[in-house]
Amino acid sequence: MRNLDLLNDFPFTFSQESTVQISEKQESRCSFLRKRGIHQVGLWVCECRCGASVTSFGNSRLESDTWNLSNILCPCRGPSSPIAKALCSWKDYYEWRCIPLQSPVSLLLHWPLTVYHSIQLAGLGSLTSEISKLCIHYLGPEKELLQLAVFGELRALFPGVFVQIELIGPAVPHHRDGDKIDLHSYAHCIEQDCDCRYKNENTSCSIGHTSSAVTLQLHRGYYHERFLDISKDSHPHLVIAPNAGIAAYASWLPTIELIKEINVPAVFSDYCEEACNLAACCINAVTNQPPRLPIQLNPFRQPMVVEDSLLHLPCYSNCFLFAM
């Protein structure tokens, strides 16, 4: 609670509306999205309480690959310049991608930007300039399964690197277990005449291609159950578990033991600082080791407060993180 002002500190023109006003019930996620014409559409369908759930993750390859925004407001094409220095804030990212601060795309891009930040924290940032393939094991995806197209932004964040992400968790539907999704380009805008639409046509989210810069593969089950099978072709450089909730689920314990055994950097995030403290205690009980990186605020947390948090604390998706 002492850090409340810091938690709510974002550079966006909508920051008050998406933090304080939602907390005080002057606004809601639904009203925020509705004002911007993105309520219950495209990649935004699960961003409010009346939206789709992961159980609706059906037979389509992706729910959507469009931002439902104009090309001025979204990163539908490659960057105009390479990253000159490591990105450390949303302001850095928006300036680099030439996106105005009224754009809400950070509400979805916190997933790939948290991956990017985790790689920097784990000391793998310099490695990406030396290798041609980066392998990430991504644990416990839920809402992300309806927003997979946003991971295409990793193409811009790691140019020239083939990024392979194995998404493993019990929320992956049975019929999607083993699906491979290649992201050949970026999620596109709503403009009919934008060149992103033609570049993306029939290639942005397809199964079976191998030429993309970002490949996602889905695996149903727990990491400790699926690791041997997955690691035959994909030994990770990094394990990441967004919004992990380690203290709440006993199923994490054998996974923590496995991560310790394979000795791979692992970054965990959660909705609030207390959840990370509880998680770190659980990990310490299993490993007898303190966190490799201390609990810290994620600069790329989602800039919209969780509505009606059961913890009665200010909560944000991917808010705090630490590493073992």
C-alpha positions in Angstrom: 0.0 0.0 0.0 3.0 2.3 0.6 3.8 1.9 -3.1 0.3 2.7 -4.3 1.3 5.9 -6.1 4.2 4.1 -7.7 1.9 1.3 -8.8 -0.5 3.7 -10.5 2.3 5.7 -12.2 2.0 5.2 -15.9 2.8 7.7 -18.7 -0.4 7.2 -20.6 -3.1 9.9 -21.1 -5.6 7.3 -19.8 -3.7 6.4 -16.6 -6.1 7.9 -14.1 -9.1 6.3 -15.9 -7.5 2.9 -15.9 -6.2 2.9 -12.3 -7.8 5.3 -9.7 -11.2 5.7 -11.4 -11.6 1.9 -11.8 -10.5 1.4 -8.2 -13.0 3.9 -7.0 -15.7 2.5 -9.3 -16.1 5.7 -11.3 -15.2 3.6 -14.4 -15.0 0.0 -15.2 -13.0 -2.1 -17.6 -16.1 -2.4 -19.8 -16.6 1.3 -19.9 -12.9 2.0 -20.6 -12.9 -0.5 -23.6 -16.3 0.7 -24.8 -15.2 4.3 -25.1 -12.4 3.2 -27.4 -14.5 0.9 -29.5 -12.7 -2.3 -28.5 -15.2 -3.8 -26.0 -15.9 -7.4 -26.8 -14.0 -7.4 -30.1 -10.8 -9.0 -31.5 -8.0 -9.5 -29.1 -9.9 -7.6 -26.4 -12.7 -10.1 -25.8 -11.4 -11.4 -22.5 -10.3 -8.0 -21.0 -13.5 -7.5 -19.0 -15.7 -9.6 -16.8 -18.4 -10.0 -19.6 -15.8 -11.3 -22.0 -14.8 -14.7 -23.4 -13.1 -17.2 -21.1 -10.3 -19.6 -22.0 -12.9 -22.3 -22.3 -14.1 -20.6 -25.5 -10.6 -21.2 -27.0 -12.2 -23.1 -29.9 -11.2 -24.7 -33.1 -10.0 -21.5 -34.8 -6.2 -21.1 -34.9 -6.5 -17.9 -33.0 -9.5 -15.9 -31.8 -8.2 -12.9 -33.6 -5.1 -11.3 -35.1 -6.4 -7.7 -35.3 -6.0 -4.8 -32.9 -9.3 -3.2 -33.9 -7.5 0.1 -33.8 -6.2 2.5 -36.5 -2.6 2.0 -37.6 -1.6 5.2 -35.8 -2.5 3.6 -32.5 -1.0 0.1 -32.8 2.3 -1.6 -33.8 0.9 -3.4 -36.9 4.2 -3.1 -38.8 7.9 -3.5 -38.0 9.7 -0.7 -36.1 11.2 2.3 -38.0 14.5 1.8 -36.2 16.2 -0.9 -34.2 16.3 -0.7 -30.4 19.2 1.6 -29.5 19.2 0.6 -25.9 17.4 -1.7 -23.6 13.8 -0.7 -23.0 13.1 0.1 -19.4 9.6 1.6 -19.4 6.4 1.9 -21.3 7.4 5.4 -22.3 10.6 3.9 -23.9 8.6 1.4 -25.8 6.0 3.8 -27.1 8.6 6.2 -28.2 10.6 3.5 -30.0 7.4 2.2 -31.7 6.1 5.7 -32.5 2.8 5.0 -30.7 0.9 7.9 -29.1 0.4 7.7 -25.3 -3.4 7.5 -25.7 -3.1 4.1 -27.4 -4.4 1.2 -25.1 -2.2 -1.5 -26.8 -0.1 -1.8 -23.6 -3.1 -3.5 -22.0 -2.3 -6.5 -24.2 1.4 -6.0 -24.9 2.3 -6.5 -21.2 2.6 -10.2 -22.1 5.5 -10.0 -24.7 7.1 -7.0 -22.9 7.2 -8.9 -19.7 8.9 -11.7 -21.6 11.4 -9.2 -23.0 12.0 -7.6 -19.5 12.5 -11.1 -18.0 15.1 -11.9 -20.5 17.0 -8.7 -19.6 16.7 -9.4 -15.9 18.0 -13.0 -16.3 21.1 -11.6 -18.0 20.2 -13.1 -21.4 19.9 -9.8 -23.3 23.4 -10.0 -24.7 22.9 -13.6 -25.5 20.2 -12.7 -28.0 22.7 -10.9 -30.2 24.9 -14.1 -30.3 22.4 -16.8 -30.9 20.0 -17.5 -33.8 17.3 -19.2 -31.7 15.9 -18.3 -28.3 13.8 -21.0 -26.5 11.4 -20.0 -23.7 9.2 -22.3 -21.6 6.1 -20.3 -20.7 4.1 -21.8 -17.8 0.5 -21.5 -16.9 -1.0 -19.5 -19.8 -4.7 -18.7 -19.5 -5.9 -15.4 -20.9 -2.9 -15.4 -23.2 -4.4 -18.3 -25.1 -7.0 -15.8 -26.5 -4.3 -13.2 -27.3 -1.5 -15.2 -28.9 -1.1 -12.8 -31.8 0.4 -10.1 -29.5 3.5 -12.3 -29.1 4.3 -11.4 -32.7 5.8 -8.2 -31.2 8.8 -10.3 -30.1 9.8 -10.2 -33.7 10.6 -6.5 -33.2 12.0 -6.9 -29.8 14.5 -9.7 -30.9 15.3 -8.9 -34.5 17.1 -11.7 -36.3 16.4 -14.2 -33.6 14.1 -17.2 -34.0 11.9 -17.1 -30.9 10.4 -20.5 -29.9 7.9 -20.4 -27.0 6.5 -23.6 -25.5 3.3 -22.7 -23.6 2.5 -25.4 -21.0 -0.4 -25.5 -18.7 -3.7 -27.2 -17.7 -5.8 -24.4 -19.3 -4.7 -25.5 -22.8 -7.7 -27.3 -24.3 -7.3 -31.0 -25.0 -7.9 -30.6 -28.7 -5.2 -27.9 -28.9 -2.5 -30.0 -27.2 0.5 -30.1 -29.6 -0.7 -27.3 -31.9 2.1 -25.2 -33.4 1.4 -21.6 -34.3 3.8 -19.5 -36.4 3.6 -15.8 -36.2 5.0 -14.5 -39.5 4.1 -10.9 -38.9 2.4 -8.5 -36.5 -1.3 -8.3 -35.4 -2.8 -5.9 -38.0 -4.8 -2.7 -37.7 -8.3 -2.0 -38.7 -7.4 0.1 -41.8 -8.4 -1.6 -45.0 -5.6 0.1 -47.0 -2.7 -0.4 -44.6 0.1 -2.5 -46.0 0.1 -4.6 -42.8 -3.1 -6.2 -43.9 -1.5 -7.5 -47.1 1.7 -8.6 -45.5 -0.3 -10.5 -42.8 -2.8 -12.1 -45.1 -2.9 -15.9 -44.7 0.5 -15.8 -42.9 0.1 -14.1 -39.5 -1.3 -17.0 -37.6 -1.0 -20.3 -39.3 -0.2 -23.8 -38.3 2.5 -25.9 -40.0 4.8 -23.2 -41.4 8.4 -23.0 -40.2 9.7 -19.8 -41.6 8.4 -17.4 -39.0 10.4 -15.5 -36.5 8.1 -16.5 -33.6 6.8 -20.0 -33.1 4.3 -20.9 -30.3 3.6 -24.5 -29.4 0.8 -25.5 -27.0 1.0 -28.3 -24.4 -1.7 -29.3 -22.0 -0.6 -30.4 -18.5 1.8 -29.4 -15.8 5.4 -28.6 -16.6 6.8 -31.4 -14.4 4.7 -33.9 -16.3 5.5 -32.6 -19.8 9.1 -31.5 -19.5 10.9 -34.6 -20.7 8.8 -34.8 -23.8 9.0 -31.1 -24.6 12.8 -30.7 -23.8 13.7 -33.4 -26.4 13.5 -30.7 -29.1 13.4 -27.6 -26.9 15.7 -27.1 -23.9 14.9 -23.7 -22.5 17.2 -20.6 -22.1 14.5 -19.2 -19.8 11.4 -20.4 -17.9 8.8 -17.8 -17.3 5.6 -18.1 -15.2 3.4 -15.0 -15.5 0.8 -14.4 -12.7 1.9 -17.7 -11.3 0.1 -17.9 -7.9 2.6 -20.3 -6.6 1.4 -20.1 -3.0 -2.1 -20.9 -4.0 -1.5 -24.2 -5.9 0.3 -27.3 -4.6 0.9 -28.4 -8.2 3.7 -25.8 -8.3 5.9 -27.7 -5.9 7.1 -30.5 -8.2 7.6 -27.9 -10.9 9.8 -25.8 -8.7 11.8 -28.9 -7.9 12.2 -29.6 -11.6 13.3 -26.0 -12.3 15.9 -26.3 -9.6 17.2 -29.6 -11.0 17.6 -28.3 -14.6 19.2 -25.1 -13.3 17.6 -22.8 -15.9 16.9 -19.1 -15.0 13.2 -18.8 -14.1 11.2 -15.6 -13.7 7.8 -15.5 -11.9 5.3 -12.7 -11.7 2.2 -12.1 -9.8 -0.6 -9.5 -9.3 0.7 -7.9 -6.1 3.8 -7.8 -3.9 2.4 -10.0 -1.2 1.7 -12.8 -3.6 5.3 -12.7 -4.7 6.5 -12.7 -1.0 4.4 -15.8 -0.4 5.7 -17.4 -3.6 9.3 -16.7 -2.6 8.7 -18.4 0.7 7.3 -21.5 -1.0 10.3 -21.6 -3.4 12.7 -21.2 -0.5 11.1 -24.1 1.4 11.7 -26.3 -1.7 15.1 -25.1 -2.8 16.7 -23.7 0.4 17.8 -20.7 -1.7 16.7 -17.1 -1.7 15.5 -15.6 -5.0 18.2 -15.1 -7.6 16.6 -11.7 -8.2 14.7 -9.9 -5.5 11.0 -9.1 -5.8 10.6 -5.9 -7.8 8.0 -3.9 -9.7 7.6 -4.8 -13.3 7.8 -1.6 -15.5 5.8 -3.5 -18.1 2.9 -4.5 -15.8 -0.6 -4.1 -17.4 -1.6 -0.5 -16.9 -5.1 -1.3 -15.7 -6.1 -2.3 -12.2 -7.8 -5.6 -11.5 -11.4 -5.0 -10.7 -12.8 -6.1 -7.3 -9.6 -7.8 -6.2 -10.2 -10.5 -3.6 -7.0 -9.4 -1.8 -8.4 -5.8 -1.3 -5.0 -4.6 -2.5 -4.0 -2.7 -5.7 -3.4 -5.5 -8.2 -2.2 -5.5 -11.8 -1.5 -8.3 -14.2 2.3 -9.1 -14.2 2.7 -6.4 -11.5 5.7 -7.7 -9.5 8.3 -10.3 -10.4 11.3 -12.1 -9.1 13.6 -14.9 -10.3 15.1 -18.2 -9.0 
